[in-house]
Amino acid sequence: MSTEIKRIAVFTSGGDAPGMNAAIRAVVRASIYYDKEVFAVYRGYEGMIDNDIVPLDARSVGNIIQRGGTILKSARSKEFRTPEGRQKAYENLKERNIDALVAIGGDGTFTGLHKFYQEFNIPVICIPGTIDNDLPGTDYTIGYDTATNTAVEAIDKIRDTALSHNRLFFIEVMGRDSGYIAINSGIAGGAIAAIIPEEKMTTDELIEMLDKSDKRSSLVVVAEGGKSGSAMEIAKQVNERFSYYDTKVTILGHLQRGGSPTYFDRVLASKMGIAAVEGLIQGKTDVMVGVRNHQIVYNDFETTMNKEREIDPELLRIAKILSI
C-alpha cells in the first residue's frame, strides 16, 4: 500500500448505534474536503469479503444525519476470522487501490481491524460506535446518549402506571458488561436502585432499600449483565420475600438501539468522523478516536482493548444518596 493515503473506505460492524450515520457522513465529507476518494463497504467485514464496495460522493450521505441504524448495514463474519477470509478482503481493497480504512463499531470490530492491520499493514482507525459506553479511552461512545435518553423516556412512562397501581417495576436495560446506561437512566428516572454488572447487590440489600422507599410505587433498573441475575430472576426473588408490591418486569431490549440520534450523538459522531480522516492523513494508524475532557484523542490498540472501563464511582455515590 502507498504511504500517501488517497482512497479511504468506511464501514460499520457489530451492533448498530444511533449516530453511526452521522459518523459515516462526517468520514465521507471530510475525505472529500481533503481531496481523498471515499468508498463504502456494505455489511462490515462480510461485505469486504464479498466485494460489496462502492464509491461515495457528498450527496451519497445527504439526509442521513438524523436517521438511526446504519445505512451501510452491519453483519457478523465468521469468514473474516480466518486468514483466508482476511486475505480475500485485502485483495478486494487492493483491487480498488483503497489504502486506508475507517471502522465504526465496538470492541469486536476493533479486534478484527487490529488483526487486519498486523497482517497487511494497511492504515486503520476506529470510531467507537456502541450504546454501552464501555470502551476505555473515551468519555462517550456514539449512541450511548441516545440509548440512555430512550431508557429514561421509557422509565418515565412506566412510572405512570406504577403510580396508578402501586406496583414495583423491574426495568431491564442493555449493558451486558457495562452499567453506564443502567446507572444513569436509574438516576435520571428516579429509580430506587440500579443493579449493574460492576457490583453485586444481594436480595437482602435490595429488599432493605425497598423497605425504606416510597411505598406508592418503586422502580428498579437492572443491567442485562448484572451479577445479581436478570430482571426476571431478581423480581422473582424479591416477590417471594417481599409481598407488599404487585411486581412487574419490563425488558426494554433493542428498543434502545433504534431511533433518531440526539444532538449530542450527532455532534460527537461528526467530530469523531472528521478526526478519523485527519488522523489517517497525519499518519496515525491502529488507533481509536476518543473524546476526553471535550478534546479529541487517539488511543492505541493496547489502551482500548486490553483494559476495562470502570464505572464512575461518583455515579454510584449519587445513586446511593438518592435511593433513600
Secondary structure as UniProt FT lines:
FT   STRAND          7..12
FT   TURN            18..19
FT   HELIX           20..33
FT   TURN            34..35
FT   STRAND          37..41
FT   TURN            42..43
FT   HELIX           44..49
FT   TURN            50..51
FT   STRAND          53..56
FT   HELIX           58..61
FT   TURN            62..63
FT   TURN            65..66
FT   TURN            71..72
FT   HELIX           79..81
FT   HELIX           83..95
FT   TURN            96..97
FT   STRAND          100..105
FT   HELIX           107..120
FT   STRAND          124..129
FT   TURN            131..132
FT   TURN            136..137
FT   HELIX           144..165
FT   STRAND          167..173
FT   HELIX           180..188
FT   TURN            189..190
FT   STRAND          193..195
FT   TURN            197..198
FT   HELIX           203..212
FT   TURN            215..216
FT   STRAND          218..223
FT   TURN            224..225
FT   TURN            227..228
FT   HELIX           231..241
FT   STRAND          246..251
FT   HELIX           253..257
FT   HELIX           263..281
FT   TURN            282..283
FT   STRAND          287..292
FT   TURN            293..294
FT   STRAND          295..300
FT   HELIX           301..305
FT   HELIX           313..322
//
